[in-house]
Amino acid sequence: MDASIASTMMMAQQSPLAAAPKATADATKADKASKEYESVFISQFLGSMFSDMPTDGITGGGQGEEMFRSLMVNEYAKGVESRGGFGIAAHMKAELLKHQQGAVQ
């Protein structure tokens, strides 16, 4: 999870136009990118919830469960996003399209 936090912070520090060298008003690409962004956001949100939970239980816990917990959290996040998520994707898509239209002009 630390690597995903670092990459998210690196992407956030880049300017929006530098991250997208070729601007297009492709709504399908903007929709996909915004949904992926929301999934990462939800994954980080859920990851912080699961970070303090003990790893013992039905599966026996231990290092193996700790290793695969991030994968489980990512799948939970994809499921939450596919069911509507937190509503971030729609706003992100609108902003992406607005920035792309501004870059084309």
Biopython code that builds the backbone (N, CA, C, O; Angstrom):
import numpy as np
from Bio.PDB.StructureBuilder import StructureBuilder

atoms = [
    (1, "MET", "N", (0.821, -1.188, 0.000)),
    (1, "MET", "CA", (0.000, 0.000, 0.000)),
    (1, "MET", "C", (0.866, 1.252, 0.000)),
    (1, "MET", "O", (0.419, 2.288, -0.493)),
    (2, "ASP", "N", (2.082, 1.203, 0.531)),
    (2, "ASP", "CA", (2.938, 2.376, 0.557)),
    (2, "ASP", "C", (3.329, 2.813, -0.848)),
    (2, "ASP", "O", (3.421, 4.010, -1.123)),
    (3, "ALA", "N", (3.557, 1.860, -1.731)),
    (3, "ALA", "CA", (3.929, 2.198, -3.107)),
    (3, "ALA", "C", (2.781, 2.893, -3.823)),
    (3, "ALA", "O", (3.009, 3.815, -4.606)),
    (4, "SER", "N", (1.544, 2.461, -3.563)),
    (4, "SER", "CA", (0.404, 3.100, -4.216)),
    (4, "SER", "C", (0.186, 4.504, -3.675)),
    (4, "SER", "O", (-0.246, 5.385, -4.419)),
    (5, "ILE", "N", (0.468, 4.731, -2.413)),
    (5, "ILE", "CA", (0.354, 6.072, -1.847)),
    (5, "ILE", "C", (1.393, 6.983, -2.473)),
    (5, "ILE", "O", (1.096, 8.126, -2.820)),
    (6, "ALA", "N", (2.615, 6.476, -2.618)),
    (6, "ALA", "CA", (3.680, 7.286, -3.209)),
    (6, "ALA", "C", (3.365, 7.641, -4.658)),
    (6, "ALA", "O", (3.587, 8.775, -5.080)),
    (7, "SER", "N", (2.849, 6.675, -5.424)),
    (7, "SER", "CA", (2.531, 6.969, -6.826)),
    (7, "SER", "C", (1.361, 7.927, -6.934)),
    (7, "SER", "O", (1.338, 8.765, -7.835)),
    (8, "THR", "N", (0.383, 7.825, -6.035)),
    (8, "THR", "CA", (-0.742, 8.757, -6.042)),
    (8, "THR", "C", (-0.276, 10.168, -5.719)),
    (8, "THR", "O", (-0.732, 11.131, -6.335)),
    (9, "MET", "N", (0.634, 10.295, -4.752)),
    (9, "MET", "CA", (1.153, 11.614, -4.400)),
    (9, "MET", "C", (1.962, 12.201, -5.553)),
    (9, "MET", "O", (1.888, 13.400, -5.818)),
    (10, "MET", "N", (2.736, 11.355, -6.240)),
    (10, "MET", "CA", (3.531, 11.830, -7.364)),
    (10, "MET", "C", (2.621, 12.335, -8.484)),
    (10, "MET", "O", (2.894, 13.372, -9.088)),
    (11, "MET", "N", (1.536, 11.598, -8.762)),
    (11, "MET", "CA", (0.600, 12.019, -9.796)),
    (11, "MET", "C", (-0.107, 13.309, -9.406)),
    (11, "MET", "O", (-0.384, 14.144, -10.267)),
    (12, "ALA", "N", (-0.402, 13.485, -8.125)),
    (12, "ALA", "CA", (-1.093, 14.683, -7.673)),
    (12, "ALA", "C", (-0.210, 15.921, -7.775)),
    (12, "ALA", "O", (-0.716, 17.030, -7.947)),
    (13, "GLN", "N", (1.105, 15.740, -7.669)),
    (13, "GLN", "CA", (2.014, 16.874, -7.725)),
    (13, "GLN", "C", (2.282, 17.339, -9.145)),
    (13, "GLN", "O", (2.740, 18.465, -9.344)),
    (14, "GLN", "N", (2.008, 16.499, -10.143)),
    (14, "GLN", "CA", (2.216, 16.888, -11.526)),
    (14, "GLN", "C", (1.078, 17.812, -11.968)),
    (14, "GLN", "O", (-0.048, 17.711, -11.481)),
    (15, "SER", "N", (1.393, 18.701, -12.890)),
    (15, "SER", "CA", (0.335, 19.564, -13.412)),
    (15, "SER", "C", (-0.564, 18.744, -14.322)),
    (15, "SER", "O", (-0.081, 17.806, -14.957)),
    (16, "PRO", "N", (-1.863, 19.060, -14.413)),
    (16, "PRO", "CA", (-2.781, 18.259, -15.215)),
    (16, "PRO", "C", (-2.400, 18.213, -16.690)),
    (16, "PRO", "O", (-2.592, 17.183, -17.336)),
    (17, "LEU", "N", (-1.866, 19.304, -17.240)),
    (17, "LEU", "CA", (-1.511, 19.316, -18.650)),
    (17, "LEU", "C", (-0.231, 18.541, -18.915)),
    (17, "LEU", "O", (-0.069, 17.974, -19.996)),
    (18, "ALA", "N", (0.682, 18.504, -17.950)),
    (18, "ALA", "CA", (1.920, 17.742, -18.123)),
    (18, "ALA", "C", (1.635, 16.243, -18.087)),
    (18, "ALA", "O", (2.330, 15.464, -18.740)),
    (19, "ALA", "N", (0.625, 15.840, -17.335)),
    (19, "ALA", "CA", (0.288, 14.425, -17.236)),
    (19, "ALA", "C", (-0.387, 13.921, -18.506)),
    (19, "ALA", "O", (-0.346, 12.723, -18.784)),
    (20, "ALA", "N", (-1.009, 14.811, -19.287)),
    (20, "ALA", "CA", (-1.697, 14.420, -20.514)),
    (20, "ALA", "C", (-1.099, 15.184, -21.694)),
    (20, "ALA", "O", (-1.586, 16.259, -22.043)),
    (21, "PRO", "N", (-0.047, 14.641, -22.310)),
    (21, "PRO", "CA", (0.620, 15.378, -23.372)),
    (21, "PRO", "C", (-0.241, 15.600, -24.603)),
    (21, "PRO", "O", (-0.102, 16.633, -25.258)),
    (22, "LYS", "N", (-1.122, 14.673, -24.939)),
    (22, "LYS", "CA", (-1.977, 14.815, -26.114)),
    (22, "LYS", "C", (-3.419, 14.955, -25.634)),
    (22, "LYS", "O", (-4.024, 13.983, -25.184)),
    (23, "ALA", "N", (-3.962, 16.157, -25.730)),
    (23, "ALA", "CA", (-5.301, 16.421, -25.229)),
    (23, "ALA", "C", (-6.349, 16.022, -26.261)),
    (23, "ALA", "O", (-6.288, 16.427, -27.421)),
    (24, "THR", "N", (-7.307, 15.223, -25.816)),
    (24, "THR", "CA", (-8.447, 14.865, -26.652)),
    (24, "THR", "C", (-9.690, 14.965, -25.792)),
    (24, "THR", "O", (-9.620, 14.865, -24.567)),
    (25, "ALA", "N", (-10.808, 15.158, -26.427)),
    (25, "ALA", "CA", (-12.068, 15.237, -25.692)),
    (25, "ALA", "C", (-12.777, 13.885, -25.758)),
    (25, "ALA", "O", (-13.975, 13.823, -26.032)),
    (26, "ASP", "N", (-12.055, 12.829, -25.513)),
    (26, "ASP", "CA", (-12.604, 11.483, -25.591)),
    (26, "ASP", "C", (-13.294, 11.153, -24.273)),
    (26, "ASP", "O", (-12.630, 10.926, -23.262)),
    (27, "ALA", "N", (-14.614, 11.126, -24.284)),
    (27, "ALA", "CA", (-15.388, 10.889, -23.067)),
    (27, "ALA", "C", (-15.186, 9.484, -22.525)),
    (27, "ALA", "O", (-15.260, 9.279, -21.314)),
    (28, "THR", "N", (-14.930, 8.508, -23.396)),
    (28, "THR", "CA", (-14.728, 7.130, -22.945)),
    (28, "THR", "C", (-13.449, 7.010, -22.131)),
    (28, "THR", "O", (-13.439, 6.363, -21.084)),
    (29, "LYS", "N", (-12.376, 7.626, -22.600)),
    (29, "LYS", "CA", (-11.111, 7.592, -21.864)),
    (29, "LYS", "C", (-11.228, 8.345, -20.548)),
    (29, "LYS", "O", (-10.698, 7.906, -19.528)),
    (30, "ALA", "N", (-11.919, 9.475, -20.570)),
    (30, "ALA", "CA", (-12.109, 10.253, -19.338)),
    (30, "ALA", "C", (-12.935, 9.466, -18.329)),
    (30, "ALA", "O", (-12.667, 9.511, -17.128)),
    (31, "ASP", "N", (-13.938, 8.747, -18.818)),
    (31, "ASP", "CA", (-14.784, 7.945, -17.935)),
    (31, "ASP", "C", (-13.964, 6.825, -17.286)),
    (31, "ASP", "O", (-14.074, 6.585, -16.084)),
    (32, "LYS", "N", (-13.144, 6.145, -18.089)),
    (32, "LYS", "CA", (-12.312, 5.058, -17.562)),
    (32, "LYS", "C", (-11.311, 5.583, -16.534)),
    (32, "LYS", "O", (-11.144, 4.993, -15.467)),
    (33, "ALA", "N", (-10.646, 6.695, -16.859)),
    (33, "ALA", "CA", (-9.655, 7.266, -15.945)),
    (33, "ALA", "C", (-10.299, 7.727, -14.643)),
    (33, "ALA", "O", (-9.727, 7.543, -13.568)),
    (34, "SER", "N", (-11.480, 8.322, -14.732)),
    (34, "SER", "CA", (-12.136, 8.808, -13.515)),
    (34, "SER", "C", (-12.590, 7.656, -12.627)),
    (34, "SER", "O", (-12.539, 7.760, -11.401)),
    (35, "LYS", "N", (-13.032, 6.561, -13.235)),
    (35, "LYS", "CA", (-13.434, 5.393, -12.443)),
    (35, "LYS", "C", (-12.224, 4.730, -11.787)),
    (35, "LYS", "O", (-12.306, 4.274, -10.646)),
    (36, "GLU", "N", (-11.113, 4.677, -12.501)),
    (36, "GLU", "CA", (-9.888, 4.132, -11.908)),
    (36, "GLU", "C", (-9.424, 5.000, -10.739)),
    (36, "GLU", "O", (-8.988, 4.484, -9.711)),
    (37, "TYR", "N", (-9.517, 6.319, -10.903)),
    (37, "TYR", "CA", (-9.133, 7.246, -9.830)),
    (37, "TYR", "C", (-10.001, 7.012, -8.600)),
    (37, "TYR", "O", (-9.495, 6.948, -7.480)),
    (38, "GLU", "N", (-11.306, 6.884, -8.812)),
    (38, "GLU", "CA", (-12.196, 6.660, -7.679)),
    (38, "GLU", "C", (-11.907, 5.327, -7.008)),
    (38, "GLU", "O", (-11.974, 5.224, -5.783)),
    (39, "SER", "N", (-11.586, 4.307, -7.791)),
    (39, "SER", "CA", (-11.259, 3.005, -7.229)),
    (39, "SER", "C", (-10.009, 3.081, -6.347)),
    (39, "SER", "O", (-9.968, 2.480, -5.273)),
    (40, "VAL", "N", (-8.995, 3.818, -6.801)),
    (40, "VAL", "CA", (-7.779, 4.002, -5.998)),
    (40, "VAL", "C", (-8.106, 4.765, -4.716)),
    (40, "VAL", "O", (-7.612, 4.417, -3.643)),
    (41, "PHE", "N", (-8.931, 5.797, -4.824)),
    (41, "PHE", "CA", (-9.325, 6.572, -3.648)),
    (41, "PHE", "C", (-10.046, 5.685, -2.631)),
    (41, "PHE", "O", (-9.747, 5.727, -1.438)),
    (42, "ILE", "N", (-10.988, 4.890, -3.110)),
    (42, "ILE", "CA", (-11.734, 4.003, -2.215)),
    (42, "ILE", "C", (-10.806, 2.958, -1.602)),
    (42, "ILE", "O", (-10.948, 2.609, -0.430)),
    (43, "SER", "N", (-9.862, 2.463, -2.388)),
    (43, "SER", "CA", (-8.899, 1.485, -1.889)),
    (43, "SER", "C", (-8.074, 2.073, -0.746)),
    (43, "SER", "O", (-7.850, 1.406, 0.264)),
    (44, "GLN", "N", (-7.623, 3.309, -0.899)),
    (44, "GLN", "CA", (-6.864, 3.966, 0.165)),
    (44, "GLN", "C", (-7.736, 4.174, 1.403)),
    (44, "GLN", "O", (-7.276, 4.001, 2.532)),
    (45, "PHE", "N", (-8.977, 4.540, 1.185)),
    (45, "PHE", "CA", (-9.928, 4.744, 2.277)),
    (45, "PHE", "C", (-10.144, 3.442, 3.042)),
    (45, "PHE", "O", (-10.060, 3.415, 4.270)),
    (46, "LEU", "N", (-10.423, 2.362, 2.311)),
    (46, "LEU", "CA", (-10.656, 1.072, 2.959)),
    (46, "LEU", "C", (-9.374, 0.514, 3.574)),
    (46, "LEU", "O", (-9.416, -0.144, 4.614)),
    (47, "GLY", "N", (-8.239, 0.775, 2.933)),
    (47, "GLY", "CA", (-6.966, 0.298, 3.460)),
    (47, "GLY", "C", (-6.680, 0.841, 4.839)),
    (47, "GLY", "O", (-6.165, 0.130, 5.702)),
    (48, "SER", "N", (-7.014, 2.111, 5.050)),
    (48, "SER", "CA", (-6.794, 2.687, 6.381)),
    (48, "SER", "C", (-7.741, 2.075, 7.402)),
    (48, "SER", "O", (-7.403, 1.983, 8.582)),
    (49, "MET", "N", (-8.927, 1.656, 6.961)),
    (49, "MET", "CA", (-9.862, 0.999, 7.881)),
    (49, "MET", "C", (-9.353, -0.380, 8.285)),
    (49, "MET", "O", (-9.457, -0.766, 9.449)),
    (50, "PHE", "N", (-8.802, -1.122, 7.326)),
    (50, "PHE", "CA", (-8.354, -2.486, 7.580)),
    (50, "PHE", "C", (-6.966, -2.555, 8.197)),
    (50, "PHE", "O", (-6.571, -3.620, 8.670)),
    (51, "SER", "N", (-6.217, -1.470, 8.211)),
    (51, "SER", "CA", (-4.824, -1.526, 8.659)),
    (51, "SER", "C", (-4.676, -1.897, 10.136)),
    (51, "SER", "O", (-3.683, -2.519, 10.512)),
    (52, "ASP", "N", (-5.623, -1.538, 10.961)),
    (52, "ASP", "CA", (-5.510, -1.825, 12.396)),
    (52, "ASP", "C", (-6.236, -3.097, 12.821)),
    (52, "ASP", "O", (-6.236, -3.441, 14.003)),
    (53, "MET", "N", (-6.847, -3.789, 11.885)),
    (53, "MET", "CA", (-7.564, -5.009, 12.237)),
    (53, "MET", "C", (-6.575, -6.153, 12.417)),
    (53, "MET", "O", (-5.631, -6.276, 11.636)),
    (54, "PRO", "N", (-6.771, -6.984, 13.421)),
    (54, "PRO", "CA", (-5.865, -8.128, 13.608)),
    (54, "PRO", "C", (-6.009, -9.127, 12.465)),
    (54, "PRO", "O", (-7.057, -9.192, 11.823)),
    (55, "THR", "N", (-4.967, -9.899, 12.213)),
    (55, "THR", "CA", (-4.975, -10.831, 11.092)),
    (55, "THR", "C", (-5.276, -12.266, 11.491)),
    (55, "THR", "O", (-5.095, -13.174, 10.680)),
    (56, "ASP", "N", (-5.723, -12.493, 12.696)),
    (56, "ASP", "CA", (-6.058, -13.863, 13.068)),
    (56, "ASP", "C", (-7.559, -14.085, 12.859)),
    (56, "ASP", "O", (-8.355, -13.155, 12.992)),
    (57, "GLY", "N", (-7.924, -15.276, 12.545)),
    (57, "GLY", "CA", (-9.321, -15.580, 12.291)),
    (57, "GLY", "C", (-9.457, -16.929, 11.639)),
    (57, "GLY", "O", (-8.715, -17.861, 11.948)),
    (58, "ILE", "N", (-10.409, -17.032, 10.732)),
    (58, "ILE", "CA", (-10.694, -18.305, 10.076)),
    (58, "ILE", "C", (-9.475, -18.817, 9.310)),
    (58, "ILE", "O", (-9.184, -20.013, 9.322)),
    (59, "THR", "N", (-8.765, -17.903, 8.643)),
    (59, "THR", "CA", (-7.630, -18.314, 7.812)),
    (59, "THR", "C", (-6.342, -18.475, 8.604)),
    (59, "THR", "O", (-5.333, -18.884, 8.031)),
    (60, "GLY", "N", (-6.335, -18.178, 9.864)),
    (60, "GLY", "CA", (-5.154, -18.380, 10.685)),
    (60, "GLY", "C", (-4.270, -17.158, 10.818)),
    (60, "GLY", "O", (-3.354, -17.141, 11.640)),
    (61, "GLY", "N", (-4.535, -16.136, 10.019)),
    (61, "GLY", "CA", (-3.770, -14.892, 10.130)),
    (61, "GLY", "C", (-2.336, -15.056, 9.693)),
    (61, "GLY", "O", (-2.018, -15.899, 8.854)),
    (62, "GLY", "N", (-1.487, -14.255, 10.259)),
    (62, "GLY", "CA", (-0.075, -14.340, 9.959)),
    (62, "GLY", "C", (0.354, -13.486, 8.793)),
    (62, "GLY", "O", (-0.394, -12.641, 8.298)),
    (63, "GLN", "N", (1.593, -13.730, 8.361)),
    (63, "GLN", "CA", (2.196, -12.927, 7.310)),
    (63, "GLN", "C", (1.489, -13.100, 5.964)),
    (63, "GLN", "O", (1.385, -12.143, 5.196)),
    (64, "GLY", "N", (1.008, -14.297, 5.674)),
    (64, "GLY", "CA", (0.302, -14.534, 4.416)),
    (64, "GLY", "C", (-0.946, -13.690, 4.292)),
    (64, "GLY", "O", (-1.217, -13.124, 3.233)),
    (65, "GLU", "N", (-1.700, -13.604, 5.357)),
    (65, "GLU", "CA", (-2.912, -12.782, 5.332)),
    (65, "GLU", "C", (-2.559, -11.304, 5.196)),
    (65, "GLU", "O", (-3.249, -10.560, 4.499)),
    (66, "GLU", "N", (-1.496, -10.885, 5.853)),
    (66, "GLU", "CA", (-1.072, -9.491, 5.733)),
    (66, "GLU", "C", (-0.687, -9.160, 4.294)),
    (66, "GLU", "O", (-0.986, -8.072, 3.801)),
    (67, "MET", "N", (-0.017, -10.111, 3.617)),
    (67, "MET", "CA", (0.418, -9.882, 2.239)),
    (67, "MET", "C", (-0.766, -9.722, 1.294)),
    (67, "MET", "O", (-0.744, -8.859, 0.416)),
    (68, "PHE", "N", (-1.781, -10.531, 1.460)),
    (68, "PHE", "CA", (-2.893, -10.537, 0.524)),
    (68, "PHE", "C", (-4.027, -9.595, 0.916)),
    (68, "PHE", "O", (-5.001, -9.458, 0.176)),
    (69, "ARG", "N", (-3.910, -8.952, 2.059)),
    (69, "ARG", "CA", (-4.954, -8.030, 2.495)),
    (69, "ARG", "C", (-5.104, -6.864, 1.520)),
    (69, "ARG", "O", (-6.224, -6.443, 1.231)),
    (70, "SER", "N", (-3.995, -6.341, 1.012)),
    (70, "SER", "CA", (-4.085, -5.213, 0.081)),
    (70, "SER", "C", (-4.814, -5.619, -1.204)),
    (70, "SER", "O", (-5.554, -4.820, -1.778)),
    (71, "LEU", "N", (-4.603, -6.863, -1.654)),
    (71, "LEU", "CA", (-5.324, -7.344, -2.828)),
    (71, "LEU", "C", (-6.818, -7.437, -2.549)),
    (71, "LEU", "O", (-7.635, -7.084, -3.399)),
    (72, "MET", "N", (-7.172, -7.909, -1.367)),
    (72, "MET", "CA", (-8.571, -7.993, -0.978)),
    (72, "MET", "C", (-9.195, -6.600, -0.918)),
    (72, "MET", "O", (-10.312, -6.394, -1.393)),
    (73, "VAL", "N", (-8.479, -5.654, -0.339)),
    (73, "VAL", "CA", (-8.982, -4.286, -0.229)),
    (73, "VAL", "C", (-9.170, -3.673, -1.619)),
    (73, "VAL", "O", (-10.149, -2.965, -1.855)),
    (74, "ASN", "N", (-8.235, -3.941, -2.543)),
    (74, "ASN", "CA", (-8.380, -3.432, -3.912)),
    (74, "ASN", "C", (-9.624, -4.006, -4.586)),
    (74, "ASN", "O", (-10.324, -3.289, -5.301)),
    (75, "GLU", "N", (-9.901, -5.269, -4.369)),
    (75, "GLU", "CA", (-11.093, -5.881, -4.965)),
    (75, "GLU", "C", (-12.364, -5.327, -4.330)),
    (75, "GLU", "O", (-13.360, -5.117, -5.023)),
    (76, "TYR", "N", (-12.340, -5.088, -3.015)),
    (76, "TYR", "CA", (-13.484, -4.437, -2.376)),
    (76, "TYR", "C", (-13.718, -3.056, -2.986)),
    (76, "TYR", "O", (-14.857, -2.667, -3.245)),
    (77, "ALA", "N", (-12.639, -2.327, -3.212)),
    (77, "ALA", "CA", (-12.751, -0.972, -3.776)),
    (77, "ALA", "C", (-13.337, -1.018, -5.180)),
    (77, "ALA", "O", (-14.181, -0.191, -5.524)),
    (78, "LYS", "N", (-12.902, -1.971, -5.991)),
    (78, "LYS", "CA", (-13.469, -2.103, -7.341)),
    (78, "LYS", "C", (-14.956, -2.423, -7.271)),
    (78, "LYS", "O", (-15.743, -1.916, -8.071)),
    (79, "GLY", "N", (-15.338, -3.259, -6.320)),
    (79, "GLY", "CA", (-16.754, -3.591, -6.144)),
    (79, "GLY", "C", (-17.582, -2.394, -5.716)),
    (79, "GLY", "O", (-18.682, -2.180, -6.226)),
    (80, "VAL", "N", (-17.063, -1.622, -4.791)),
    (80, "VAL", "CA", (-17.771, -0.416, -4.333)),
    (80, "VAL", "C", (-17.896, 0.571, -5.488)),
    (80, "VAL", "O", (-18.958, 1.163, -5.682)),
    (81, "GLU", "N", (-16.827, 0.752, -6.255)),
    (81, "GLU", "CA", (-16.847, 1.691, -7.377)),
    (81, "GLU", "C", (-17.830, 1.241, -8.445)),
    (81, "GLU", "O", (-18.538, 2.069, -9.019)),
    (82, "SER", "N", (-17.887, -0.063, -8.723)),
    (82, "SER", "CA", (-18.792, -0.560, -9.764)),
    (82, "SER", "C", (-20.261, -0.410, -9.372)),
    (82, "SER", "O", (-21.138, -0.432, -10.236)),
    (83, "ARG", "N", (-20.531, -0.260, -8.090)),
    (83, "ARG", "CA", (-21.894, -0.072, -7.608)),
    (83, "ARG", "C", (-22.237, 1.402, -7.380)),
    (83, "ARG", "O", (-23.234, 1.720, -6.732)),
    (84, "GLY", "N", (-21.415, 2.286, -7.910)),
    (84, "GLY", "CA", (-21.706, 3.713, -7.787)),
    (84, "GLY", "C", (-20.665, 4.469, -7.002)),
    (84, "GLY", "O", (-20.573, 5.691, -7.124)),
    (85, "GLY", "N", (-19.882, 3.785, -6.204)),
    (85, "GLY", "CA", (-18.798, 4.422, -5.459)),
    (85, "GLY", "C", (-19.251, 5.542, -4.559)),
    (85, "GLY", "O", (-20.345, 5.503, -3.995)),
    (86, "PHE", "N", (-18.397, 6.544, -4.427)),
    (86, "PHE", "CA", (-18.673, 7.694, -3.579)),
    (86, "PHE", "C", (-19.169, 8.885, -4.393)),
    (86, "PHE", "O", (-19.471, 9.937, -3.829)),
    (87, "GLY", "N", (-19.255, 8.730, -5.708)),
    (87, "GLY", "CA", (-19.697, 9.821, -6.568)),
    (87, "GLY", "C", (-18.574, 10.713, -7.058)),
    (87, "GLY", "O", (-18.829, 11.774, -7.628)),
    (88, "ILE", "N", (-17.344, 10.300, -6.844)),
    (88, "ILE", "CA", (-16.194, 11.107, -7.242)),
    (88, "ILE", "C", (-15.966, 11.014, -8.752)),
    (88, "ILE", "O", (-15.556, 11.993, -9.376)),
    (89, "ALA", "N", (-16.227, 9.849, -9.338)),
    (89, "ALA", "CA", (-15.911, 9.610, -10.751)),
    (89, "ALA", "C", (-16.637, 10.578, -11.676)),
    (89, "ALA", "O", (-16.046, 11.063, -12.640)),
    (90, "ALA", "N", (-17.884, 10.864, -11.408)),
    (90, "ALA", "CA", (-18.646, 11.780, -12.274)),
    (90, "ALA", "C", (-18.035, 13.176, -12.262)),
    (90, "ALA", "O", (-17.934, 13.818, -13.306)),
    (91, "HIS", "N", (-17.630, 13.645, -11.093)),
    (91, "HIS", "CA", (-17.007, 14.966, -10.985)),
    (91, "HIS", "C", (-15.631, 14.978, -11.646)),
    (91, "HIS", "O", (-15.260, 15.948, -12.307)),
    (92, "MET", "N", (-14.881, 13.895, -11.463)),
    (92, "MET", "CA", (-13.559, 13.807, -12.098)),
    (92, "MET", "C", (-13.682, 13.798, -13.613)),
    (92, "MET", "O", (-12.897, 14.452, -14.300)),
    (93, "LYS", "N", (-14.647, 13.072, -14.139)),
    (93, "LYS", "CA", (-14.843, 13.009, -15.587)),
    (93, "LYS", "C", (-15.151, 14.400, -16.139)),
    (93, "LYS", "O", (-14.598, 14.802, -17.163)),
    (94, "ALA", "N", (-16.020, 15.123, -15.468)),
    (94, "ALA", "CA", (-16.369, 16.475, -15.917)),
    (94, "ALA", "C", (-15.146, 17.385, -15.909)),
    (94, "ALA", "O", (-14.954, 18.176, -16.832)),
    (95, "GLU", "N", (-14.322, 17.277, -14.876)),
    (95, "GLU", "CA", (-13.115, 18.114, -14.795)),
    (95, "GLU", "C", (-12.091, 17.719, -15.857)),
    (95, "GLU", "O", (-11.451, 18.586, -16.452)),
    (96, "LEU", "N", (-11.932, 16.414, -16.099)),
    (96, "LEU", "CA", (-11.004, 15.962, -17.139)),
    (96, "LEU", "C", (-11.416, 16.498, -18.504)),
    (96, "LEU", "O", (-10.583, 16.994, -19.263)),
    (97, "LEU", "N", (-12.691, 16.396, -18.806)),
    (97, "LEU", "CA", (-13.173, 16.893, -20.093)),
    (97, "LEU", "C", (-13.015, 18.408, -20.202)),
    (97, "LEU", "O", (-12.691, 18.931, -21.268)),
    (98, "LYS", "N", (-13.244, 19.104, -19.095)),
    (98, "LYS", "CA", (-13.086, 20.567, -19.104)),
    (98, "LYS", "C", (-11.631, 20.944, -19.360)),
    (98, "LYS", "O", (-11.356, 21.860, -20.135)),
    (99, "HIS", "N", (-10.698, 20.246, -18.716)),
    (99, "HIS", "CA", (-9.272, 20.519, -18.917)),
    (99, "HIS", "C", (-8.835, 20.165, -20.334)),
    (99, "HIS", "O", (-8.029, 20.873, -20.936)),
    (100, "GLN", "N", (-9.363, 19.081, -20.855)),
    (100, "GLN", "CA", (-9.014, 18.684, -22.217)),
    (100, "GLN", "C", (-9.528, 19.691, -23.235)),
    (100, "GLN", "O", (-8.829, 19.999, -24.200)),
    (101, "GLN", "N", (-10.720, 20.201, -23.041)),
    (101, "GLN", "CA", (-11.265, 21.197, -23.962)),
    (101, "GLN", "C", (-10.470, 22.481, -23.890)),
    (101, "GLN", "O", (-10.254, 23.139, -24.908)),
    (102, "GLY", "N", (-10.031, 22.846, -22.696)),
    (102, "GLY", "CA", (-9.213, 24.046, -22.533)),
    (102, "GLY", "C", (-7.845, 23.891, -23.183)),
    (102, "GLY", "O", (-7.299, 24.864, -23.705)),
    (103, "ALA", "N", (-7.287, 22.694, -23.162)),
    (103, "ALA", "CA", (-5.972, 22.449, -23.754)),
    (103, "ALA", "C", (-6.041, 22.449, -25.274)),
    (103, "ALA", "O", (-5.070, 22.813, -25.937)),
    (104, "VAL", "N", (-7.177, 22.046, -25.835)),
    (104, "VAL", "CA", (-7.327, 22.003, -27.295)),
    (104, "VAL", "C", (-7.445, 23.399, -27.871)),
    (104, "VAL", "O", (-6.975, 23.651, -28.981)),
    (105, "GLN", "N", (-8.064, 24.309, -27.140)),
    (105, "GLN", "CA", (-8.286, 25.669, -27.636)),
    (105, "GLN", "C", (-7.042, 26.433, -27.714)),
    (105, "GLN", "O", (-7.057, 27.598, -28.113)),
]
sb = StructureBuilder()
sb.init_structure("model")
sb.init_model(0)
sb.init_chain("A")
sb.init_seg("    ")
for serial, (resi, resn, name, xyz) in enumerate(atoms, 1):
    if name == "N":
        sb.init_residue(resn, " ", resi, " ")
    sb.init_atom(name, np.array(xyz, "f"), 0.0, 1.0, " ", f" {name:<3s}", serial, name[0])
structure = sb.get_structure()
